[in-house]
Amino acid sequence: MSCDYPYGGSRRGAGLGGYRRDDDGYRRGGEYGSGRQTKAQQVADGVDVFVRKTVNVVKHLPSIFNIKVVGEKGSGIRARGEVQDFHKIQAQCLSEGVLWEDPNFPAVDSSIFYTRGPPKPFEWRRPGEITGDPQFMVGGASRFDIQQGELGDCWLLAAVANLTLHDDLFFQVVPHEQGFEDNYCGIFHFRFWQYGRWLDVVIDDRLPTVYGELVFLHSSTKNEFWSALLEKAYAKLHGSYEALKGGTTCEGMEDFTGGVTEMYELREAPGNLYKILLKAYERSSLMACSIEPDPHVTEARTSSGLVKGHAYSITRVQYVDVQTPRQSGRIPLIRLRNPWGNEAEWNGPWSDQSPEWRLIPDHEKEEIGLIFDDDGEFWMSYQDFLTHFTQLEMCNLSPDSMEDDNIKKWEANTYEGEWVRGVTAGGCRNYLDTFWHNPQYRITLTDVDEDDDENRCTVIVALMQKNRRAQRKKGMECLTVGFAVYNLGHDPDSLPKPLDYNFFKYNASCARSPSFINLREVSCRFKLPPGSYCIVPSTFEPNEQGEFILRVYSEKRNNMEEHDEEVGIGHIDPRVKDEDEDTEMAKKDEKVKGLFLKLAGEDGEVDWMELKEIMDYTMRNDTRSSGFAKEVCRSMVAMMDADHSGKLGYEEFKILWTDIRRWRAVFKLYCKEGSGFLSAFELRQALNSAGYRLNNHILNILFHRYGASDGTITFDDFMMCAIRMKTMIDLFRERDPDNTNSVSFTLEEWMEKTLYS
């Protein structure tokens, strides 16, 4: 069985004013996914060679490192000051009778511009100082409430305009229990999605003005302020208003909804794009589009009335019935809106007052809500849309975002993971030796799409890297990331968990991201036959460390899980057992016993210092000159000390010595000759040989605790790791004799068992 090459959109090219492409993507090395070559031939011919793409990000966003609003436990962002709680601050201000002033986003020029001084004399005013009757909302929120100011953030306005079309989404971002009447004290709050979590951003209502007028985002109704306050909260999230210049609508739509975005180059639009748009509209997806900007003119107007480099929101996708005296049929139309909200509209066929509307029955005009006004909203044919626009961005909403059961919803799965240097940061398929160490996710598709003649399943895969902006001050930009999808065939349960080196050596990917690229997110839509697949997200090169979120959307139900081992006890490697039976080792055991009895003295027991003498002598060739660390020796005693005396008798020591010999033998199996350390990429195999089954989450934790920054693990640290593993597993199994995989501890028991280990 072969898989189709992905059709449709991806996070790969030029966004809406946000970045530009530097090259043409990736190289194909043969009939990709065509079924004309065997998988081994495909791999050998270079089909699975991945190519890096780099984009120059025009948007300059200050680091999230500066944000002090968030930081609450579980927010995913460390606190940089006191956590601001809207309700607590509001209650305090009301009791003191004061208007709140935000110390974390003060009313100063640096909150507007961070690279230069203000070009105009800005004055911060509260809404009550701008108009006599300020209102948070007038007659509800509408896409017509949004008027662009002097800030180049039309991408954000297009996202906000889309947001107003869906009350459930809108009030998730804009809580409605706030205003200028009851309980007003100058404080407002808004919610944004950031890397899998919703964050509450608190602001005061002082807004930048020039000569008493709002200069940035504002409402067409002069005394309505929700949109201006929303923009301020988003500016605070990113550090300043200037940070919002030149972004992509995708980011705005994601941060308002938590959805998955796609990008389409309309010059390369797939043949079924209108069908994709219809299904997206049915699922309340947020959509925006733009025309490639003129490099010499900012937001240049075309003869057709459209504006280059400007973000338009798509507000409806609809077939309409056309009737003429001679024929009738259906025409695919699209309704768009210019965030300027003025007369700058399309003036071609199907524009306001155009003769084409005479062909539409009156009842259909009413059904689609046809209005002719200089409000920035207009209709055009799908063909004209493809001709005049160059980019399309689409945000597919998660099922949790929509409460209406009558709306069609995506099936969604989300997994958080990380690439850890030397352990799970294996790089792309170009690095075959380490590629299989990357996190792996298995997805099973059973039901084909509705109205799909090919009996295939639509899947959108989106890989987002987390918190990279927070590290920009350290010179760390977005990693170059992507993913590959592998068909697991007719018997996926027979394959190893995780898929190993040999699988990737002889099997080519059936789908993948169009390129590996240094953006916050890369996504792509695929049409796959029913079956089981493995998704492997990775950085382009090995040992690039970072966190990520993998999100997978499908039209019909899918089953998804991490393709990894279950944590537990396995089998000891036979090569390790052989050493146990070695005659020379038996003689050495007798010497070790003699040394133990000599150091033990009259009580026949040794403490950790005496144990250290024994270990340093018997393993002097393994630990180099330093010998065992005292913490390792203390842990060895704690592991075997059943009566908590702080000492070991010979019988306890004998069991310990057997374990230590085995772990040393394991270390030698994987240690590079004479190096005295093993590569962290070999940690899973080494611990498997010692009889432990571990998944990527545990391996990452172990390396964070026992690994070195260069991706290696010393003999001393490996022994400490093995001791800790055995202690914790034995502790658990002691409480779980029936192998239920679940135990209970009181707090006292837990502290007693874990502190002395």
Buried (B, 14 or more C-beta within 10 A) or exposed (E): EBBBBBBBBBBBBBBBBBBBBEEEBBEEBBBBBEEEBEBEEBBBBEBBBBBBBBBEBBBBBBBBBBBBBBBBEEBBBEBBEEBBBBEEBBEBBBEEEEBBBBEBBEBEBEBBBBEEEEEEEBBBBBBBBBBEEBBBBBEEBBBBBBBBBBBBBBBBBBBBBBBBBBBEBBBBBBEEEBBBEEEBBBBBBBBBBBBBBEBBBBBBBBBBBBEEEBBBBBBBBBBBBBBBBBBBBBBBBBBBBBBBBBBBBBBBBBBBBBBBBBBBBBEEBBEBBBBBBBBBBEBBBBBBBBBBBBEEEEBBEEEBBBBBBBBBBBBBBBEBEBEEEEEEEEBBBBBBBBBBBEEBBBBBBBBBEBEBBEBBEEEBEEEBEBEEEEBBBBBBBBEBBBBBBBBBBBBBBBBEBBEEEEBBBBBBBBBEBBBBBBBBBBBBBBBBEBBBBBBBBBBBBEEBBEEBEEEBBBBBBBBBBBBBBBBBEEEBEBBBBBBBBBBBBEEBEEBEBBBEBEBBBEBBBBBBBBBBBBBBBBBBBBBBBBBBBBBBBBBBBBBBBBBBBBBBBBBBEBEBEBBBBEBBEBEBBEEBEEBEEEEEEEEEBEEBBEBBEEBBEEEEBBBBEBBBBBBBEBBEEBBEEEBBBEEBBBBBBBBBBEEEEEBBBBEBBBEBBEBBBBBBBBBBBBBEEEEBBBBBBBBBBBBBBBBBBBBBBBBBEBBEEBBBEEBBBBBBBBBBBBBBBBBBBEBBEEEEEEEEEEEEBEEEEEEEBEEBB
